[in-house]
Amino acid sequence: MKISVELTLTPLHDNYEPLIIHFIKKLRASNLKVLENPLSTQVYGDYDEVMNILTTEIKEVFELLEGGLMYIKIVKSDRHDYEPHF
């Protein structure tokens, strides 16, 4: 089953940018389709593969954070090529 996941990492301290960059680079190093924009990161792929990688990478970034939030949205379909029809 294919899924699309939108992630927003919000560290609750100063000097947060290196942690966000580290997290995104780790996702890019996977075999998953990863797209970024200024507000979030999207990950696309097979459910089991995406969730296994996210479990590992979210745990690592949380261990590096003093405090933070991770907002996650999951859609049951691969929407990486979505284009609005209006």
C-alpha positions in Angstrom: 0.0 0.0 0.0 1.3 3.4 -1.0 1.2 6.4 1.3 2.0 10.1 1.4 3.2 11.7 4.6 3.6 15.3 5.5 5.9 16.1 8.3 6.5 19.4 10.2 9.3 19.4 12.8 9.0 22.2 15.3 11.9 22.4 17.8 11.1 24.3 20.9 14.5 26.0 21.3 16.9 28.3 19.5 19.5 27.0 17.0 16.9 24.6 15.5 17.9 24.8 11.9 20.8 22.3 12.0 18.5 19.6 13.5 15.9 20.1 10.8 18.5 19.9 8.0 19.9 16.8 9.6 16.5 15.2 9.7 15.7 16.1 6.1 19.1 14.8 4.9 18.5 11.5 6.6 15.2 11.2 4.9 16.8 12.1 1.5 19.4 9.3 2.0 16.6 6.7 2.1 15.0 5.2 -1.0 11.9 7.2 -0.5 10.6 10.1 -2.6 11.2 13.2 -0.5 10.0 16.7 -1.3 10.5 19.8 0.8 9.0 23.3 1.0 9.5 26.1 3.6 6.7 24.7 5.8 7.0 20.9 5.7 8.6 17.8 4.2 6.6 15.2 2.2 7.6 11.6 2.0 6.1 9.1 -0.4 6.4 5.3 -0.7 5.3 1.9 0.5 3.6 2.0 3.9 5.9 -0.4 5.7 9.1 1.2 4.3 8.0 4.7 5.0 6.9 4.0 8.6 10.0 2.0 9.4 12.3 4.8 8.2 10.2 7.5 10.0 10.2 5.5 13.2 14.0 5.4 13.2 14.6 9.0 12.1 11.9 10.6 14.3 13.4 8.8 17.3 16.9 10.0 16.4 15.9 13.6 16.0 13.9 13.6 19.2 16.9 12.3 21.0 18.9 15.3 19.7 16.2 17.8 20.6 15.8 19.5 23.9 12.1 19.7 23.2 9.9 19.7 20.1 6.8 18.8 18.2 6.4 16.6 15.1 3.2 17.1 13.1 2.3 14.2 10.9 -0.4 13.8 8.2 -0.7 10.5 6.4 -2.8 9.9 3.3 -3.5 6.4 1.9 -2.2 7.0 -1.7 1.0 8.2 -3.4 0.2 11.9 -4.1 3.8 13.0 -5.1 2.6 14.0 -8.6 -0.6 15.9 -7.4 -1.4 19.0 -9.4 -4.5 21.1 -8.7 -7.2 21.1 -11.4 -8.2 24.7 -11.0 
